[in-house]
Amino acid sequence: MSESPEQLMQAAADVARFASQVAMRWYRAEFNVEAKGDGSPVTIADREAERQAREWLEQRFPYDGLFGEEFEAVRPNARRRWILDPIDGTKAFVRGVPLWGTLVACCEGDTVLAGAACYPVVDEIIAAAPGEGCWWNGSRARVSEVASLGAATALITDERFPDHPLRRDAWRALSAQCGVSRTWGDCYGYLLVATGRAEIMVDDIMNPWDSAAVQPIITEAGGVFTDWRGVATAFGGDVIATNAALADPVRRVLCTPDSPNT
């Protein structure tokens, strides 16, 4: 395991691109949609894209662990592991909406070594690794310098917050102060923040396969990535991602003492 951060970043981008093209075989095609135990949808595209991504990684990193949304973990005690989300935004995917992507992260413990996200329908790919910068379609990505909430675009995946009513109230208070508030969510929202097309992206519920890849993408683009308690982690179960200029104002509204449990 002597790969450099740049090599891991490139590998993450390569497998994200590969798996996204597998998923594209079913995009806007006819297929069955099943419901998982938590009610979220899953399709043959999710499963086949993750299966082939795992095969790709097994060939190149046979001693690393594999952890993904659709299948059991492989070598869970390995020092290094790859975290996969074959289709982040399955609800968009099954409706033919293009704002979905394939996420890949490489981690050691809770440290993300590299992350990549590929959005095949809109032909965008973004990848990052600590110290290597954030790269969007081959060029450096940077968050915006917008420093006023009134000029900011705030994004969220689901603004209903069924399990956290106080967070819903905090989000509404924040979005009321922002110039634009939209639900261009899932992984596409993090791409928009990292590339300066939005300033704030919020998610109330995040699994490791949702969040690990996008943490270095945001931070290496100059942004700030925390959970709802203000802790800089990809594994807090929820996410607030912002540009640097609005990091404190946004978290003063959202990171209330009630955030952990309400």
Buried (B, 14 or more C-beta within 10 A) or exposed (E): EEBEBEEBBBBBBBBBBBBBBBBBEBBEEEEEBEEEEEEEBBBBBBBBBBBBBBEBBBEEBEEBBBBBBBBEEBBEEBEBBBBBBBBBBBBBBBEEBBBBBBBBBBBEEEEBBBBBBBBBBEEBBBBBBBEBBBBBEEEEBBBBEBEEBEEBBBBBBBBEBEEBEBBBBBBEEBBEBBEBBBEBBBBBBBBBBBBBBBBBBBBBBBBBBBBBBBBBBBBBBBBBBBBBBBEEBBBBBBBBBBBBBBBEBBBEBBBBEBBBEB
